């Protein structure tokens, strides 16, 4: 698969997108070296999974407390 340089890609973006839609993969290079890959976007096919991040996200105990410097910046007083 040929490498397309950045200036060529900018000038021919619509044509490159059409090629990608047919299943082709486009490599974009800078100074002759590959730096990006243009591929067709594939939407996830399955349903979303509620709770997929359970146990991987932590909310700090002070999440709802606005720091004093931000209270001053927003013109509100602490409770």
VMD Tcl script that builds the backbone (N, CA, C; Angstrom):
set m [mol new atoms 237]
animate dup $m
set s [atomselect $m all]
$s set {name element resname resid chain x y z} {
  {N N UNK 1 A 0.851 -1.174 0.000}
  {CA C UNK 1 A 0.000 0.000 0.000}
  {C C UNK 1 A 0.893 1.232 0.000}
  {N N UNK 2 A 0.641 2.155 -0.920}
  {CA C UNK 2 A 1.487 3.341 -1.050}
  {C C UNK 2 A 1.268 4.329 0.097}
  {N N UNK 3 A 2.318 5.076 0.375}
  {CA C UNK 3 A 2.253 6.114 1.407}
  {C C UNK 3 A 1.944 7.434 0.727}
  {N N UNK 4 A 0.916 8.129 1.233}
  {CA C UNK 4 A 0.517 9.438 0.709}
  {C C UNK 4 A 1.082 10.500 1.635}
  {N N UNK 5 A 1.748 11.528 1.086}
  {CA C UNK 5 A 2.288 12.559 1.976}
  {C C UNK 5 A 1.172 13.496 2.439}
  {N N UNK 6 A 1.446 14.261 3.476}
  {CA C UNK 6 A 0.426 15.087 4.125}
  {C C UNK 6 A -0.168 16.127 3.167}
  {N N UNK 7 A 0.672 16.814 2.402}
  {CA C UNK 7 A 0.135 17.857 1.512}
  {C C UNK 7 A -0.746 17.240 0.426}
  {N N UNK 8 A -0.369 16.070 -0.077}
  {CA C UNK 8 A -1.189 15.371 -1.060}
  {C C UNK 8 A -2.508 14.923 -0.428}
  {N N UNK 9 A -2.445 14.452 0.801}
  {CA C UNK 9 A -3.654 14.010 1.499}
  {C C UNK 9 A -4.613 15.179 1.711}
  {N N UNK 10 A -4.074 16.348 2.071}
  {CA C UNK 10 A -4.937 17.518 2.258}
  {C C UNK 10 A -5.612 17.912 0.954}
  {N N UNK 11 A -4.869 17.850 -0.130}
  {CA C UNK 11 A -5.411 18.263 -1.416}
  {C C UNK 11 A -6.430 17.263 -1.960}
  {N N UNK 12 A -6.308 15.995 -1.569}
  {CA C UNK 12 A -7.169 14.957 -2.131}
  {C C UNK 12 A -7.972 14.211 -1.066}
  {N N UNK 13 A -8.308 14.882 0.017}
  {CA C UNK 13 A -8.987 14.206 1.125}
  {C C UNK 13 A -10.288 13.542 0.696}
  {N N UNK 14 A -11.106 14.212 -0.078}
  {CA C UNK 14 A -12.385 13.625 -0.511}
  {C C UNK 14 A -12.155 12.335 -1.292}
  {N N UNK 15 A -11.175 12.341 -2.193}
  {CA C UNK 15 A -10.881 11.145 -2.984}
  {C C UNK 15 A -10.344 10.027 -2.094}
  {N N UNK 16 A -9.526 10.385 -1.105}
  {CA C UNK 16 A -9.004 9.370 -0.184}
  {C C UNK 16 A -10.128 8.750 0.642}
  {N N UNK 17 A -11.072 9.574 1.067}
  {CA C UNK 17 A -12.216 9.067 1.826}
  {C C UNK 17 A -13.017 8.084 0.971}
  {N N UNK 18 A -13.209 8.402 -0.286}
  {CA C UNK 18 A -13.929 7.486 -1.178}
  {C C UNK 18 A -13.198 6.151 -1.295}
  {N N UNK 19 A -11.878 6.194 -1.377}
  {CA C UNK 19 A -11.102 4.946 -1.443}
  {C C UNK 19 A -11.248 4.147 -0.160}
  {N N UNK 20 A -11.253 4.843 0.964}
  {CA C UNK 20 A -11.414 4.169 2.261}
  {C C UNK 20 A -12.784 3.503 2.343}
  {N N UNK 21 A -13.814 4.169 1.835}
  {CA C UNK 21 A -15.162 3.603 1.864}
  {C C UNK 21 A -15.271 2.300 1.075}
  {N N UNK 22 A -14.372 2.103 0.115}
  {CA C UNK 22 A -14.385 0.854 -0.655}
  {C C UNK 22 A -13.577 -0.236 0.034}
  {N N UNK 23 A -13.008 0.093 1.212}
  {CA C UNK 23 A -12.259 -0.909 1.968}
  {C C UNK 23 A -10.751 -0.744 1.925}
  {N N UNK 24 A -10.270 0.233 1.162}
  {CA C UNK 24 A -8.831 0.452 1.067}
  {C C UNK 24 A -8.318 1.136 2.334}
  {N N UNK 25 A -7.097 0.836 2.701}
  {CA C UNK 25 A -6.444 1.477 3.844}
  {C C UNK 25 A -5.422 2.457 3.285}
  {N N UNK 26 A -5.436 3.683 3.789}
  {CA C UNK 26 A -4.538 4.730 3.300}
  {C C UNK 26 A -3.531 5.053 4.396}
  {N N UNK 27 A -2.257 5.054 4.047}
  {CA C UNK 27 A -1.198 5.436 4.973}
  {C C UNK 27 A -0.757 6.845 4.617}
  {N N UNK 28 A -0.681 7.721 5.612}
  {CA C UNK 28 A -0.233 9.090 5.404}
  {C C UNK 28 A 1.131 9.227 6.069}
  {N N UNK 29 A 2.067 9.791 5.318}
  {CA C UNK 29 A 3.425 9.904 5.822}
  {C C UNK 29 A 3.904 11.338 5.893}
  {N N UNK 30 A 4.951 11.511 6.665}
  {CA C UNK 30 A 5.605 12.815 6.794}
  {C C UNK 30 A 7.098 12.550 6.631}
  {N N UNK 31 A 7.716 13.265 5.738}
  {CA C UNK 31 A 9.136 13.073 5.435}
  {C C UNK 31 A 9.414 11.625 5.039}
  {N N UNK 32 A 8.465 11.012 4.320}
  {CA C UNK 32 A 8.661 9.666 3.825}
  {C C UNK 32 A 8.425 8.552 4.826}
  {N N UNK 33 A 8.053 8.910 6.059}
  {CA C UNK 33 A 7.804 7.906 7.087}
  {C C UNK 33 A 6.325 7.861 7.438}
  {N N UNK 34 A 5.731 6.671 7.531}
  {CA C UNK 34 A 4.314 6.560 7.889}
  {C C UNK 34 A 4.034 7.125 9.278}
  {N N UNK 35 A 2.989 7.952 9.377}
  {CA C UNK 35 A 2.623 8.530 10.674}
  {C C UNK 35 A 1.149 8.326 11.020}
  {N N UNK 36 A 0.312 8.008 10.035}
  {CA C UNK 36 A -1.117 7.854 10.308}
  {C C UNK 36 A -1.708 6.850 9.328}
  {N N UNK 37 A -2.818 6.250 9.761}
  {CA C UNK 37 A -3.518 5.273 8.925}
  {C C UNK 37 A -4.971 5.702 8.835}
  {N N UNK 38 A -5.485 5.805 7.641}
  {CA C UNK 38 A -6.870 6.195 7.403}
  {C C UNK 38 A -7.640 4.931 7.050}
  {N N UNK 39 A -8.588 4.560 7.918}
  {CA C UNK 39 A -9.372 3.345 7.717}
  {C C UNK 39 A -10.848 3.660 7.897}
  {N N UNK 40 A -11.688 2.805 7.351}
  {CA C UNK 40 A -13.130 2.988 7.471}
  {C C UNK 40 A -13.550 2.820 8.935}
  {N N UNK 41 A -14.397 3.720 9.406}
  {CA C UNK 41 A -14.907 3.643 10.765}
  {C C UNK 41 A -15.971 2.558 10.830}
  {N N UNK 42 A -15.802 1.652 11.762}
  {CA C UNK 42 A -16.786 0.588 11.969}
  {C C UNK 42 A -17.450 0.800 13.319}
  {N N UNK 43 A -18.732 1.001 13.307}
  {CA C UNK 43 A -19.503 1.185 14.529}
  {C C UNK 43 A -19.606 -0.151 15.261}
  {N N UNK 44 A -19.473 -0.143 16.588}
  {CA C UNK 44 A -19.649 -1.400 17.329}
  {C C UNK 44 A -21.011 -2.025 17.002}
  {N N UNK 45 A -21.031 -3.327 16.815}
  {CA C UNK 45 A -22.267 -3.972 16.375}
  {C C UNK 45 A -23.142 -4.434 17.533}
  {N N UNK 46 A -22.545 -4.769 18.646}
  {CA C UNK 46 A -23.328 -5.296 19.760}
  {C C UNK 46 A -23.950 -4.207 20.602}
  {N N UNK 47 A -24.884 -4.592 21.456}
  {CA C UNK 47 A -25.499 -3.605 22.352}
  {C C UNK 47 A -24.496 -3.152 23.417}
  {N N UNK 48 A -24.726 -1.964 23.926}
  {CA C UNK 48 A -23.875 -1.452 25.001}
  {C C UNK 48 A -24.040 -2.319 26.237}
  {N N UNK 49 A -22.994 -2.432 27.006}
  {CA C UNK 49 A -23.006 -3.241 28.218}
  {C C UNK 49 A -23.026 -2.337 29.450}
  {N N UNK 50 A -24.173 -2.181 30.103}
  {CA C UNK 50 A -24.193 -1.386 31.334}
  {C C UNK 50 A -23.253 -2.005 32.359}
  {N N UNK 51 A -22.523 -1.155 33.033}
  {CA C UNK 51 A -21.622 -1.634 34.079}
  {C C UNK 51 A -20.299 -2.147 33.553}
  {N N UNK 52 A -19.976 -1.884 32.302}
  {CA C UNK 52 A -18.738 -2.389 31.717}
  {C C UNK 52 A -17.498 -1.851 32.429}
  {N N UNK 53 A -17.596 -0.695 33.060}
  {CA C UNK 53 A -16.446 -0.113 33.760}
  {C C UNK 53 A -16.536 -0.272 35.280}
  {N N UNK 54 A -17.472 -1.090 35.756}
  {CA C UNK 54 A -17.639 -1.282 37.184}
  {C C UNK 54 A -16.328 -1.741 37.814}
  {N N UNK 55 A -15.954 -1.060 38.890}
  {CA C UNK 55 A -14.724 -1.387 39.592}
  {C C UNK 55 A -13.485 -0.738 39.000}
  {N N UNK 56 A -13.629 -0.039 37.881}
  {CA C UNK 56 A -12.484 0.588 37.237}
  {C C UNK 56 A -12.489 2.100 37.376}
  {N N UNK 57 A -13.575 2.654 37.902}
  {CA C UNK 57 A -13.686 4.104 38.085}
  {C C UNK 57 A -13.879 4.389 39.565}
  {N N UNK 58 A -13.127 5.363 40.073}
  {CA C UNK 58 A -13.244 5.732 41.471}
  {C C UNK 58 A -13.573 7.213 41.561}
  {N N UNK 59 A -14.556 7.542 42.367}
  {CA C UNK 59 A -14.930 8.939 42.583}
  {C C UNK 59 A -14.394 9.344 43.953}
  {N N UNK 60 A -13.619 10.398 43.972}
  {CA C UNK 60 A -12.990 10.860 45.211}
  {C C UNK 60 A -14.043 11.273 46.227}
  {N N UNK 61 A -13.721 11.106 47.494}
  {CA C UNK 61 A -14.635 11.465 48.583}
  {C C UNK 61 A -15.021 12.944 48.525}
  {N N UNK 62 A -14.083 13.804 48.118}
  {CA C UNK 62 A -14.347 15.246 48.089}
  {C C UNK 62 A -14.844 15.724 46.713}
  {N N UNK 63 A -15.397 14.842 45.911}
  {CA C UNK 63 A -15.840 15.157 44.551}
  {C C UNK 63 A -16.786 16.357 44.512}
  {N N UNK 64 A -17.722 16.435 45.450}
  {CA C UNK 64 A -18.725 17.498 45.434}
  {C C UNK 64 A -18.272 18.784 46.131}
  {N N UNK 65 A -17.071 18.796 46.663}
  {CA C UNK 65 A -16.571 19.982 47.359}
  {C C UNK 65 A -15.808 20.868 46.375}
  {N N UNK 66 A -16.220 22.130 46.295}
  {CA C UNK 66 A -15.567 23.081 45.407}
  {C C UNK 66 A -14.383 23.713 46.136}
  {N N UNK 67 A -13.166 23.586 45.590}
  {CA C UNK 67 A -11.994 24.178 46.248}
  {C C UNK 67 A -12.157 25.688 46.420}
  {N N UNK 68 A -11.519 26.213 47.446}
  {CA C UNK 68 A -11.668 27.621 47.799}
  {C C UNK 68 A -11.278 28.554 46.650}
  {N N UNK 69 A -10.199 28.237 45.933}
  {CA C UNK 69 A -9.786 29.123 44.841}
  {C C UNK 69 A -10.834 29.168 43.726}
  {N N UNK 70 A -11.529 28.067 43.492}
  {CA C UNK 70 A -12.594 28.066 42.486}
  {C C UNK 70 A -13.844 28.773 43.003}
  {N N UNK 71 A -14.100 28.668 44.312}
  {CA C UNK 71 A -15.214 29.419 44.886}
  {C C UNK 71 A -14.993 30.900 44.668}
  {N N UNK 72 A -13.768 31.357 44.927}
  {CA C UNK 72 A -13.435 32.767 44.719}
  {C C UNK 72 A -13.581 33.158 43.243}
  {N N UNK 73 A -13.108 32.302 42.353}
  {CA C UNK 73 A -13.166 32.594 40.920}
  {C C UNK 73 A -14.603 32.690 40.432}
  {N N UNK 74 A -15.504 31.871 40.994}
  {CA C UNK 74 A -16.898 31.883 40.575}
  {C C UNK 74 A -17.762 32.823 41.419}
  {N N UNK 75 A -17.158 33.453 42.422}
  {CA C UNK 75 A -17.900 34.395 43.251}
  {C C UNK 75 A -18.925 33.733 44.163}
  {N N UNK 76 A -18.638 32.521 44.613}
  {CA C UNK 76 A -19.545 31.840 45.553}
  {C C UNK 76 A -18.822 31.634 46.862}
  {N N UNK 77 A -19.606 31.529 47.924}
  {CA C UNK 77 A -18.979 31.298 49.225}
  {C C UNK 77 A -19.211 29.854 49.647}
  {N N UNK 78 A -18.261 29.333 50.427}
  {CA C UNK 78 A -18.361 27.960 50.918}
  {C C UNK 78 A -19.520 27.797 51.876}
  {N N UNK 79 A -19.994 26.574 52.016}
  {CA C UNK 79 A -21.127 26.348 52.918}
  {C C UNK 79 A -20.653 25.959 54.276}
}
mol reanalyze $m
mol bondsrecalc $m
mol representation Tube
mol addrep $m
